[in-house]
Amino acid sequence: MNAVVPPPVTLRPTEERDLDAVVEILRSTVEWYRPFTDPEDLAASHEVDATWARANLRKREFWSAVLHGEVVGVLTLQDAGDFLYLGYVYVHRDHVGKRIGRRLLDHASAEVVRRDKEGMVLIAHPDAEWAVRAYTRYGFECVAESDDEVCAWNDGWLEPYHESGFQLWKWMPEA
């Protein structure tokens, strides 16, 4: 039996020249989120543009997943005290299923260890079944379900990033 060989994906810090691709990646899945995401949240986090990308490149640590010279995935990391916050773990819809998301999560988990963090967190909507399935498979656990619980995490650290109905998921490295 032949093993599935993942594509040759490399990760590198996102550069200004990558921002159009980052915007396209986020916008490529907007229709997946539209049925259950508040329109205001959708506009602020998925229906983004180059202005948003330039502003956020200064606020977050962006990593680009590159496949055959094309930016096809994006990961953002932010220091949240004892944890890394993964604001975006997105793969362009044309490249879903190629283990690129797993490669992004592997990079984030390596950063948790390298930076001596307790773990990493992210928010995901329970109706985003594809994302919840991937996070669960990776080892994330849902630790807060209500908006109030999510916003209370880490003394309110997530409040600026919280989207209504999204849950808090946490991953911890194995001891």
TALIN-V12674 format. One record per run of one state. SS is the DSSP state (H for helix, E for strand, C for the rest). FROM is the first residue (numbers start at 1). LEN is the number of residues. If there is no record, write none. Layout:
# TALIN-V12674
SS_FROM_LEN + SS_FROM_LEN
This chain:
# TALIN-V12674
C_1_8 + E_9_5 + C_14_2 + H_16_13 + C_29_1 + H_30_5 + C_35_4 + H_39_7 + C_46_4 + H_50_10 + C_60_1 + E_61_7 + C_68_2 + E_70_11 + C_81_2 + E_83_9 + C_92_1 + H_93_3 + C_96_4 + H_100_15 + C_115_4 + E_119_7 + C_126_3 + H_129_10 + C_139_2 + E_141_4 + C_145_2 + H_147_10 + C_157_9 + E_166_7 + C_173_3
